[in-house]
Amino acid sequence: MTVHDVVDLHRRSVERFAELAHRVGADQWALATPCSGWDVRQLVNHLVSEERWTAPLMSGATVAEVGDRFEGDLLGPDPAAAAAAASKEAADAVSEPGAVDRTVHLSFGDFPGAEYASQLFADHLVHTWDLAKAIGADDRLESDLVSACATWYDAVEDMYRQYGAVGPRVPLPRDAGDQARLLARFGRDAAWTHELGLVQRFGEAFSRRDVDALMTMTTEDVVFESTNPAPDGVRFEGRVSARAAWERLFAETGDLRFEAEETVVLGDRGVVRWCFSWSEPDGSDGHVRGVDVLRLSGGKVAEKLSYVKG
C-alpha cells in the first residue's frame, strides 16, 4: 500500500466506527459483542483509548511518556461525542504530512508510522463489524477495505496469533465470502448472534469457575442435569440448587479445564460439544468428553442438560 492508501484506509475505518458508535441506543451499551468479554461500552471505550494514543505516538512519544492518562473510562456521559472527537483527533494525526514516515515507539518495538496506521486500520475494521453485530446494524464491510486488510494481514497473522492478539481461526463453509474469511482469520464467526455469544460466555465462565457470572446468565428457575452418578445423573432446579451443585463440582475438582470444541445454536437451543479435564490428587490428569444441550430464554440459560461419553 502507498502512503496515501494507508492514510485513506485509516481515516475511513475510524470515521465508520465513530458513525456506528453514534447509532448505539441508550439501552444497547450493555449488550454483549462478538469480542469475548466486552460489552458495547467496553468495545467503544477500547477504540477511543486507541485513538487517544494515536496522536502522541505518531508525534514520537514513548509508551512510558504517555503513561496511564488514557486508562479507565474515556466515554463519560456522552459516549458518542467522545468517540466522534477521538476519531477526528486520530485521523488528523495520521494524515498530518510526514506522520506515517516517522518511527513510532510501541510497547512491542519500534515501527514505521505506516505500519502502525495499518494496525489501527485493521483493528477499527474488525471492531466495526463487532459493534454492528452487537447493536443489530448493517454489518457489511466495504469490499476494498476487506481486501486491503486481508493483504496486509497476510504478513502478520501468525505473529498476532502467536502473541494471543487473536483467537484461533474459525471453520468456514466452502462458499464463505471474502468478509467471512477475513473475520475467521481474526477469530470471528460471521454467523455470530447474541444467542451464540451467550452460550460461549457461559462456557468461558464455567471454565474459570466463576459461579457469580454463571448466575447472572441463568434464569431464576434454571434446570441443571449433571452427568453423575451414571447413568441418569442428578437434576437440580432453580438458581440456588444449581449454584450449590457447581460450587461443589469446582471445589472437588482440581485444576478444572472446560474446553468447548464445537458450539451450535438454533433458535432457543444450543448444543456444545466439550472436553472436561482436571488434575487428580496424585498429580495425574483425567478427562471426559461430552455434550451440553442448553435451552435459552430471554437472553439467559434456562436449562443445561449434560451428557458424557462412557
Short mmCIF file of the C-alpha atoms (twelve columns), coordinates in Angstrom:
data_MODEL
# 
_entry.id   MODEL 
# 
loop_
_atom_site.group_PDB 
_atom_site.id 
_atom_site.type_symbol 
_atom_site.label_atom_id 
_atom_site.label_alt_id 
_atom_site.label_comp_id 
_atom_site.label_asym_id 
_atom_site.label_seq_id 
_atom_site.Cartn_x 
_atom_site.Cartn_y 
_atom_site.Cartn_z 
_atom_site.pdbx_PDB_model_num 
ATOM 1   C CA . MET A 1   0.000   0.000   0.000  1 
ATOM 2   C CA . THR A 2   1.142   3.535   -0.719 1 
ATOM 3   C CA . VAL A 3   1.329   6.204   1.975  1 
ATOM 4   C CA . HIS A 4   -1.829  7.755   0.559  1 
ATOM 5   C CA . ASP A 5   -3.606  4.379   0.725  1 
ATOM 6   C CA . VAL A 6   -2.693  3.864   4.393  1 
ATOM 7   C CA . VAL A 7   -3.883  7.333   5.398  1 
ATOM 8   C CA . ASP A 8   -7.146  6.941   3.474  1 
ATOM 9   C CA . LEU A 9   -7.858  3.453   4.834  1 
ATOM 10  C CA . HIS A 10  -7.227  4.598   8.384  1 
ATOM 11  C CA . ARG A 11  -9.466  7.649   8.092  1 
ATOM 12  C CA . ARG A 12  -12.327 5.716   6.535  1 
ATOM 13  C CA . SER A 13  -12.188 2.994   9.186  1 
ATOM 14  C CA . VAL A 14  -12.136 5.344   12.193 1 
ATOM 15  C CA . GLU A 15  -14.885 7.516   10.752 1 
ATOM 16  C CA . ARG A 16  -17.071 4.477   10.052 1 
ATOM 17  C CA . PHE A 17  -16.617 3.244   13.623 1 
ATOM 18  C CA . ALA A 18  -17.497 6.668   15.042 1 
ATOM 19  C CA . GLU A 19  -20.622 6.817   12.872 1 
ATOM 20  C CA . LEU A 20  -21.705 3.448   14.195 1 
ATOM 21  C CA . ALA A 21  -20.989 4.461   17.805 1 
ATOM 22  C CA . HIS A 22  -23.333 7.424   17.259 1 
ATOM 23  C CA . ARG A 23  -26.126 4.958   16.446 1 
ATOM 24  C CA . VAL A 24  -25.857 2.963   19.680 1 
ATOM 25  C CA . GLY A 25  -29.156 3.210   21.525 1 
ATOM 26  C CA . ALA A 26  -29.353 4.194   25.182 1 
ATOM 27  C CA . ASP A 27  -30.381 0.627   26.055 1 
ATOM 28  C CA . GLN A 28  -27.642 -1.015  23.972 1 
ATOM 29  C CA . TRP A 29  -24.425 -0.058  25.785 1 
ATOM 30  C CA . ALA A 30  -24.501 -3.161  27.980 1 
ATOM 31  C CA . LEU A 31  -25.136 -5.588  25.116 1 
ATOM 32  C CA . ALA A 32  -22.594 -8.345  24.525 1 
ATOM 33  C CA . THR A 33  -20.365 -8.202  21.425 1 
ATOM 34  C CA . PRO A 34  -18.553 -10.862 19.367 1 
ATOM 35  C CA . CYS A 35  -15.359 -9.648  21.043 1 
ATOM 36  C CA . SER A 36  -15.301 -12.032 24.003 1 
ATOM 37  C CA . GLY A 37  -15.519 -10.361 27.405 1 
ATOM 38  C CA . TRP A 38  -16.509 -6.911  26.131 1 
ATOM 39  C CA . ASP A 39  -19.919 -5.316  26.037 1 
ATOM 40  C CA . VAL A 40  -20.692 -2.428  23.672 1 
ATOM 41  C CA . ARG A 41  -19.446 0.284   26.028 1 
ATOM 42  C CA . GLN A 42  -16.182 -1.560  26.713 1 
ATOM 43  C CA . LEU A 43  -15.638 -2.105  22.998 1 
ATOM 44  C CA . VAL A 44  -16.182 1.567   22.158 1 
ATOM 45  C CA . ASN A 45  -14.008 2.639   25.085 1 
ATOM 46  C CA . HIS A 46  -11.198 0.397   23.795 1 
ATOM 47  C CA . LEU A 47  -11.260 2.098   20.388 1 
ATOM 48  C CA . VAL A 48  -11.476 5.575   21.925 1 
ATOM 49  C CA . SER A 49  -8.435  4.756   24.052 1 
ATOM 50  C CA . GLU A 50  -6.602  3.530   20.959 1 
ATOM 51  C CA . GLU A 51  -7.476  6.756   19.166 1 
ATOM 52  C CA . ARG A 52  -6.329  8.919   22.075 1 
ATOM 53  C CA . TRP A 53  -2.989  7.116   21.978 1 
ATOM 54  C CA . THR A 54  -2.575  7.754   18.233 1 
ATOM 55  C CA . ALA A 55  -1.620  11.443  18.289 1 
ATOM 56  C CA . PRO A 56  1.143   11.272  20.930 1 
ATOM 57  C CA . LEU A 57  2.623   8.071   19.483 1 
ATOM 58  C CA . MET A 58  2.563   9.483   15.959 1 
ATOM 59  C CA . SER A 59  4.384   12.562  17.236 1 
ATOM 60  C CA . GLY A 60  7.204   10.425  18.668 1 
ATOM 61  C CA . ALA A 61  6.189   9.947   22.315 1 
ATOM 62  C CA . THR A 62  7.047   6.680   24.039 1 
ATOM 63  C CA . VAL A 63  4.601   4.456   25.889 1 
ATOM 64  C CA . ALA A 64  6.257   5.456   29.165 1 
ATOM 65  C CA . GLU A 65  5.828   9.140   28.373 1 
ATOM 66  C CA . VAL A 66  2.116   8.700   27.681 1 
ATOM 67  C CA . GLY A 67  1.752   6.702   30.878 1 
ATOM 68  C CA . ASP A 68  -1.704  5.972   32.227 1 
ATOM 69  C CA . ARG A 69  -3.529  9.066   31.016 1 
ATOM 70  C CA . PHE A 70  -5.810  7.035   28.715 1 
ATOM 71  C CA . GLU A 71  -6.721  4.286   31.162 1 
ATOM 72  C CA . GLY A 72  -10.189 3.767   32.612 1 
ATOM 73  C CA . ASP A 73  -13.459 5.093   31.240 1 
ATOM 74  C CA . LEU A 74  -12.950 7.683   28.480 1 
ATOM 75  C CA . LEU A 75  -16.562 7.873   27.304 1 
ATOM 76  C CA . GLY A 76  -18.168 9.896   30.079 1 
ATOM 77  C CA . PRO A 77  -21.855 10.813  29.930 1 
ATOM 78  C CA . ASP A 78  -21.883 11.161  26.120 1 
ATOM 79  C CA . PRO A 79  -20.079 8.148   24.594 1 
ATOM 80  C CA . ALA A 80  -20.988 9.012   21.006 1 
ATOM 81  C CA . ALA A 81  -19.499 12.511  21.328 1 
ATOM 82  C CA . ALA A 82  -16.345 11.075  22.930 1 
ATOM 83  C CA . ALA A 83  -15.995 8.611   20.055 1 
ATOM 84  C CA . ALA A 84  -16.501 11.337  17.430 1 
ATOM 85  C CA . ALA A 85  -13.878 13.630  18.991 1 
ATOM 86  C CA . ALA A 86  -11.339 10.837  19.417 1 
ATOM 87  C CA . SER A 87  -11.767 9.568   15.857 1 
ATOM 88  C CA . LYS A 88  -11.186 13.031  14.391 1 
ATOM 89  C CA . GLU A 89  -8.097  13.535  16.531 1 
ATOM 90  C CA . ALA A 90  -6.683  10.169  15.443 1 
ATOM 91  C CA . ALA A 91  -7.467  10.642  11.754 1 
ATOM 92  C CA . ASP A 92  -5.893  14.108  11.759 1 
ATOM 93  C CA . ALA A 93  -2.757  12.772  13.486 1 
ATOM 94  C CA . VAL A 94  -2.245  10.041  10.889 1 
ATOM 95  C CA . SER A 95  -2.941  12.339  7.930  1 
ATOM 96  C CA . GLU A 96  -0.541  15.037  9.130  1 
ATOM 97  C CA . PRO A 97  2.213   15.480  6.487  1 
ATOM 98  C CA . GLY A 98  5.119   13.133  7.207  1 
ATOM 99  C CA . ALA A 99  3.376   11.344  10.089 1 
ATOM 100 C CA . VAL A 100 3.391   7.876   8.518  1 
ATOM 101 C CA . ASP A 101 7.090   8.233   7.653  1 
ATOM 102 C CA . ARG A 102 8.134   8.671   11.279 1 
ATOM 103 C CA . THR A 103 9.188   5.939   13.693 1 
ATOM 104 C CA . VAL A 104 6.546   5.015   16.244 1 
ATOM 105 C CA . HIS A 105 7.582   3.602   19.625 1 
ATOM 106 C CA . LEU A 106 5.130   0.836   20.531 1 
ATOM 107 C CA . SER A 107 5.190   -1.454  23.555 1 
ATOM 108 C CA . PHE A 108 6.489   -4.322  21.413 1 
ATOM 109 C CA . GLY A 109 9.101   -2.409  19.408 1 
ATOM 110 C CA . ASP A 110 9.695   0.484   17.028 1 
ATOM 111 C CA . PHE A 111 7.735   0.526   13.762 1 
ATOM 112 C CA . PRO A 112 7.242   2.864   10.789 1 
ATOM 113 C CA . GLY A 113 4.232   5.115   11.193 1 
ATOM 114 C CA . ALA A 114 2.649   3.499   8.134  1 
ATOM 115 C CA . GLU A 115 2.725   0.082   9.803  1 
ATOM 116 C CA . TYR A 116 1.186   1.489   12.989 1 
ATOM 117 C CA . ALA A 117 -1.559  3.144   10.934 1 
ATOM 118 C CA . SER A 118 -2.205  -0.191  9.192  1 
ATOM 119 C CA . GLN A 119 -2.597  -1.911  12.551 1 
ATOM 120 C CA . LEU A 120 -5.083  0.752   13.625 1 
ATOM 121 C CA . PHE A 121 -6.985  0.422   10.346 1 
ATOM 122 C CA . ALA A 122 -7.342  -3.353  10.777 1 
ATOM 123 C CA . ASP A 123 -8.414  -3.043  14.413 1 
ATOM 124 C CA . HIS A 124 -11.075 -0.480  13.568 1 
ATOM 125 C CA . LEU A 125 -12.366 -2.502  10.629 1 
ATOM 126 C CA . VAL A 126 -12.839 -5.709  12.607 1 
ATOM 127 C CA . HIS A 127 -14.264 -3.918  15.644 1 
ATOM 128 C CA . THR A 128 -16.705 -2.081  13.367 1 
ATOM 129 C CA . TRP A 129 -18.119 -5.490  12.494 1 
ATOM 130 C CA . ASP A 130 -18.182 -6.410  16.195 1 
ATOM 131 C CA . LEU A 131 -20.160 -3.283  17.021 1 
ATOM 132 C CA . ALA A 132 -22.553 -3.642  14.096 1 
ATOM 133 C CA . LYS A 133 -23.392 -7.226  15.046 1 
ATOM 134 C CA . ALA A 134 -23.884 -6.261  18.686 1 
ATOM 135 C CA . ILE A 135 -26.407 -3.486  18.011 1 
ATOM 136 C CA . GLY A 136 -28.142 -5.098  15.029 1 
ATOM 137 C CA . ALA A 137 -26.833 -2.648  12.410 1 
ATOM 138 C CA . ASP A 138 -25.763 -3.434  8.848  1 
ATOM 139 C CA . ASP A 139 -22.581 -5.467  9.341  1 
ATOM 140 C CA . ARG A 140 -21.379 -5.425  5.734  1 
ATOM 141 C CA . LEU A 141 -17.834 -4.060  5.387  1 
ATOM 142 C CA . GLU A 142 -16.735 -2.249  2.236  1 
ATOM 143 C CA . SER A 143 -15.105 -4.752  -0.110 1 
ATOM 144 C CA . ASP A 144 -11.989 -2.678  -0.810 1 
ATOM 145 C CA . LEU A 145 -11.358 -2.299  2.928  1 
ATOM 146 C CA . VAL A 146 -11.722 -6.056  3.405  1 
ATOM 147 C CA . SER A 147 -9.312  -6.726  0.543  1 
ATOM 148 C CA . ALA A 148 -6.730  -4.216  1.781  1 
ATOM 149 C CA . CYS A 149 -6.891  -5.582  5.321  1 
ATOM 150 C CA . ALA A 150 -6.541  -9.188  4.141  1 
ATOM 151 C CA . THR A 151 -3.471  -8.329  2.075  1 
ATOM 152 C CA . TRP A 152 -1.783  -6.517  4.961  1 
ATOM 153 C CA . TYR A 153 -2.723  -9.269  7.416  1 
ATOM 154 C CA . ASP A 154 -1.017  -11.973 5.337  1 
ATOM 155 C CA . ALA A 155 2.367   -10.919 6.717  1 
ATOM 156 C CA . VAL A 156 1.395   -10.555 10.380 1 
ATOM 157 C CA . GLU A 157 -1.360  -13.094 11.087 1 
ATOM 158 C CA . ASP A 158 0.980   -15.726 12.519 1 
ATOM 159 C CA . MET A 159 2.590   -13.157 14.818 1 
ATOM 160 C CA . TYR A 160 -0.805  -11.883 16.001 1 
ATOM 161 C CA . ARG A 161 -1.905  -15.414 16.867 1 
ATOM 162 C CA . GLN A 162 1.419   -16.311 18.478 1 
ATOM 163 C CA . TYR A 163 1.098   -13.396 20.894 1 
ATOM 164 C CA . GLY A 164 -2.561  -14.070 21.648 1 
ATOM 165 C CA . ALA A 165 -3.859  -10.940 19.915 1 
ATOM 166 C CA . VAL A 166 -6.448  -13.008 18.006 1 
ATOM 167 C CA . GLY A 167 -8.190  -16.288 18.633 1 
ATOM 168 C CA . PRO A 168 -7.977  -19.477 16.579 1 
ATOM 169 C CA . ARG A 169 -9.251  -19.398 13.023 1 
ATOM 170 C CA . VAL A 170 -12.954 -20.182 12.814 1 
ATOM 171 C CA . PRO A 171 -14.018 -23.040 10.478 1 
ATOM 172 C CA . LEU A 172 -15.755 -21.831 7.342  1 
ATOM 173 C CA . PRO A 173 -18.239 -23.245 4.845  1 
ATOM 174 C CA . ARG A 174 -16.882 -23.714 1.335  1 
ATOM 175 C CA . ASP A 175 -18.989 -20.880 -0.059 1 
ATOM 176 C CA . ALA A 176 -17.811 -18.287 2.514  1 
ATOM 177 C CA . GLY A 177 -17.218 -14.829 1.087  1 
ATOM 178 C CA . ASP A 178 -14.192 -12.583 1.492  1 
ATOM 179 C CA . GLN A 179 -15.592 -10.792 4.549  1 
ATOM 180 C CA . ALA A 180 -16.366 -14.037 6.385  1 
ATOM 181 C CA . ARG A 181 -12.900 -15.359 5.538  1 
ATOM 182 C CA . LEU A 182 -11.197 -12.247 6.901  1 
ATOM 183 C CA . LEU A 183 -13.276 -12.347 10.085 1 
ATOM 184 C CA . ALA A 184 -12.446 -16.028 10.579 1 
ATOM 185 C CA . ARG A 185 -8.742  -15.174 10.393 1 
ATOM 186 C CA . PHE A 186 -9.338  -12.719 13.251 1 
ATOM 187 C CA . GLY A 187 -11.125 -15.425 15.271 1 
ATOM 188 C CA . ARG A 188 -14.649 -14.205 14.445 1 
ATOM 189 C CA . ASP A 189 -17.629 -16.267 13.368 1 
ATOM 190 C CA . ALA A 190 -19.563 -14.345 10.727 1 
ATOM 191 C CA . ALA A 191 -22.702 -16.176 11.877 1 
ATOM 192 C CA . TRP A 192 -22.397 -14.767 15.437 1 
ATOM 193 C CA . THR A 193 -25.643 -13.943 17.208 1 
ATOM 194 C CA . HIS A 194 -26.407 -12.815 20.746 1 
ATOM 195 C CA . GLU A 195 -27.612 -16.348 21.475 1 
ATOM 196 C CA . LEU A 196 -24.310 -17.826 20.305 1 
ATOM 197 C CA . GLY A 197 -22.438 -15.210 22.332 1 
ATOM 198 C CA . LEU A 198 -24.428 -16.139 25.450 1 
ATOM 199 C CA . VAL A 199 -23.546 -19.820 25.079 1 
ATOM 200 C CA . GLN A 200 -19.877 -19.007 24.532 1 
ATOM 201 C CA . ARG A 201 -19.708 -16.677 27.560 1 
ATOM 202 C CA . PHE A 202 -21.458 -19.285 29.688 1 
ATOM 203 C CA . GLY A 203 -18.794 -21.840 28.783 1 
ATOM 204 C CA . GLU A 204 -15.982 -19.371 29.466 1 
ATOM 205 C CA . ALA A 205 -17.404 -18.591 32.919 1 
ATOM 206 C CA . PHE A 206 -17.692 -22.306 33.648 1 
ATOM 207 C CA . SER A 207 -14.061 -22.849 32.649 1 
ATOM 208 C CA . ARG A 208 -12.813 -20.140 35.004 1 
ATOM 209 C CA . ARG A 209 -15.068 -21.382 37.848 1 
ATOM 210 C CA . ASP A 210 -16.904 -18.057 38.008 1 
ATOM 211 C CA . VAL A 211 -20.133 -19.044 39.744 1 
ATOM 212 C CA . ASP A 212 -21.285 -15.422 40.137 1 
ATOM 213 C CA . ALA A 213 -21.024 -14.901 36.374 1 
ATOM 214 C CA . LEU A 214 -22.897 -18.151 35.741 1 
ATOM 215 C CA . MET A 215 -25.723 -16.957 37.957 1 
ATOM 216 C CA . THR A 216 -26.095 -13.709 36.003 1 
ATOM 217 C CA . MET A 217 -26.532 -15.767 32.829 1 
ATOM 218 C CA . THR A 218 -29.190 -18.172 34.143 1 
ATOM 219 C CA . THR A 219 -32.919 -17.788 34.727 1 
ATOM 220 C CA . GLU A 220 -34.345 -17.938 38.257 1 
ATOM 221 C CA . ASP A 221 -35.849 -21.362 37.514 1 
ATOM 222 C CA . VAL A 222 -32.808 -22.748 35.674 1 
ATOM 223 C CA . VAL A 223 -32.569 -26.528 35.449 1 
ATOM 224 C CA . PHE A 224 -29.223 -28.341 35.537 1 
ATOM 225 C CA . GLU A 225 -28.874 -32.077 34.968 1 
ATOM 226 C CA . SER A 226 -25.437 -33.430 35.859 1 
ATOM 227 C CA . THR A 227 -23.642 -36.357 34.255 1 
ATOM 228 C CA . ASN A 228 -23.037 -38.185 37.541 1 
ATOM 229 C CA . PRO A 229 -23.909 -40.540 39.037 1 
ATOM 230 C CA . ALA A 230 -24.359 -42.683 35.947 1 
ATOM 231 C CA . PRO A 231 -26.477 -43.437 34.126 1 
ATOM 232 C CA . ASP A 232 -29.037 -40.681 34.774 1 
ATOM 233 C CA . GLY A 233 -27.197 -38.003 36.733 1 
ATOM 234 C CA . VAL A 234 -28.971 -35.677 39.165 1 
ATOM 235 C CA . ARG A 235 -31.466 -32.913 38.407 1 
ATOM 236 C CA . PHE A 236 -31.067 -29.519 40.138 1 
ATOM 237 C CA . GLU A 237 -33.872 -26.979 39.837 1 
ATOM 238 C CA . GLY A 238 -33.523 -23.232 40.461 1 
ATOM 239 C CA . ARG A 239 -30.514 -20.960 40.841 1 
ATOM 240 C CA . VAL A 240 -29.849 -21.852 44.482 1 
ATOM 241 C CA . SER A 241 -29.722 -25.566 43.724 1 
ATOM 242 C CA . ALA A 242 -27.666 -25.151 40.533 1 
ATOM 243 C CA . ARG A 243 -25.232 -22.826 42.274 1 
ATOM 244 C CA . ALA A 244 -24.635 -25.316 45.070 1 
ATOM 245 C CA . ALA A 245 -24.006 -28.093 42.529 1 
ATOM 246 C CA . TRP A 246 -21.478 -26.038 40.571 1 
ATOM 247 C CA . GLU A 247 -19.701 -24.791 43.687 1 
ATOM 248 C CA . ARG A 248 -19.371 -28.377 44.877 1 
ATOM 249 C CA . LEU A 249 -18.036 -29.503 41.498 1 
ATOM 250 C CA . PHE A 250 -15.434 -26.729 41.406 1 
ATOM 251 C CA . ALA A 251 -14.356 -27.388 44.999 1 
ATOM 252 C CA . GLU A 252 -13.924 -31.117 44.382 1 
ATOM 253 C CA . THR A 253 -12.150 -30.894 41.013 1 
ATOM 254 C CA . GLY A 254 -8.548  -29.685 40.922 1 
ATOM 255 C CA . ASP A 255 -7.261  -27.557 38.025 1 
ATOM 256 C CA . LEU A 256 -10.548 -27.801 36.166 1 
ATOM 257 C CA . ARG A 257 -10.467 -27.072 32.452 1 
ATOM 258 C CA . PHE A 258 -13.547 -26.829 30.252 1 
ATOM 259 C CA . GLU A 259 -12.945 -26.546 26.517 1 
ATOM 260 C CA . ALA A 260 -15.798 -26.074 24.052 1 
ATOM 261 C CA . GLU A 261 -14.831 -27.996 20.922 1 
ATOM 262 C CA . GLU A 262 -17.911 -27.111 18.892 1 
ATOM 263 C CA . THR A 263 -20.917 -24.876 19.511 1 
ATOM 264 C CA . VAL A 264 -24.154 -24.804 17.528 1 
ATOM 265 C CA . VAL A 265 -27.156 -22.580 18.275 1 
ATOM 266 C CA . LEU A 266 -30.515 -22.954 16.549 1 
ATOM 267 C CA . GLY A 267 -33.287 -20.747 17.824 1 
ATOM 268 C CA . ASP A 268 -33.673 -21.274 21.565 1 
ATOM 269 C CA . ARG A 269 -31.463 -24.382 21.629 1 
ATOM 270 C CA . GLY A 270 -27.704 -24.585 21.995 1 
ATOM 271 C CA . VAL A 271 -25.511 -27.665 21.710 1 
ATOM 272 C CA . VAL A 272 -21.936 -27.611 22.989 1 
ATOM 273 C CA . ARG A 273 -19.512 -30.478 22.382 1 
ATOM 274 C CA . TRP A 274 -16.890 -30.238 25.119 1 
ATOM 275 C CA . CYS A 275 -13.826 -31.736 26.778 1 
ATOM 276 C CA . PHE A 276 -13.734 -31.524 30.572 1 
ATOM 277 C CA . SER A 277 -10.314 -32.168 32.150 1 
ATOM 278 C CA . TRP A 278 -8.840  -31.956 35.646 1 
ATOM 279 C CA . SER A 279 -5.887  -32.896 37.843 1 
ATOM 280 C CA . GLU A 280 -6.109  -35.810 40.280 1 
ATOM 281 C CA . PRO A 281 -4.668  -35.534 43.832 1 
ATOM 282 C CA . ASP A 282 -1.797  -37.825 42.788 1 
ATOM 283 C CA . GLY A 283 -0.795  -35.427 40.006 1 
ATOM 284 C CA . SER A 284 -2.253  -37.427 37.135 1 
ATOM 285 C CA . ASP A 285 -4.708  -35.948 34.672 1 
ATOM 286 C CA . GLY A 286 -8.222  -37.055 33.873 1 
ATOM 287 C CA . HIS A 287 -10.727 -36.028 31.250 1 
ATOM 288 C CA . VAL A 288 -14.100 -36.849 29.771 1 
ATOM 289 C CA . ARG A 289 -15.857 -35.703 26.627 1 
ATOM 290 C CA . GLY A 290 -19.494 -34.908 26.399 1 
ATOM 291 C CA . VAL A 291 -22.288 -32.662 25.175 1 
ATOM 292 C CA . ASP A 292 -24.441 -29.987 26.804 1 
ATOM 293 C CA . VAL A 293 -27.927 -29.345 25.478 1 
ATOM 294 C CA . LEU A 294 -28.978 -25.846 26.501 1 
ATOM 295 C CA . ARG A 295 -32.337 -24.113 26.364 1 
ATOM 296 C CA . LEU A 296 -32.233 -20.323 26.139 1 
ATOM 297 C CA . SER A 297 -34.926 -17.944 27.307 1 
ATOM 298 C CA . GLY A 298 -34.944 -14.146 27.491 1 
ATOM 299 C CA . GLY A 299 -31.207 -13.860 26.866 1 
ATOM 300 C CA . LYS A 300 -30.342 -16.345 29.638 1 
ATOM 301 C CA . VAL A 301 -29.668 -20.059 30.042 1 
ATOM 302 C CA . ALA A 302 -32.837 -21.771 31.274 1 
ATOM 303 C CA . GLU A 303 -31.676 -25.371 31.037 1 
ATOM 304 C CA . LYS A 304 -28.330 -27.161 30.946 1 
ATOM 305 C CA . LEU A 305 -28.591 -30.893 30.319 1 
ATOM 306 C CA . SER A 306 -25.196 -32.591 30.385 1 
ATOM 307 C CA . TYR A 307 -24.333 -35.909 28.734 1 
ATOM 308 C CA . VAL A 308 -20.949 -37.632 28.903 1 
ATOM 309 C CA . LYS A 309 -19.299 -40.387 26.862 1 
ATOM 310 C CA . GLY A 310 -18.631 -43.678 28.579 1 
# 
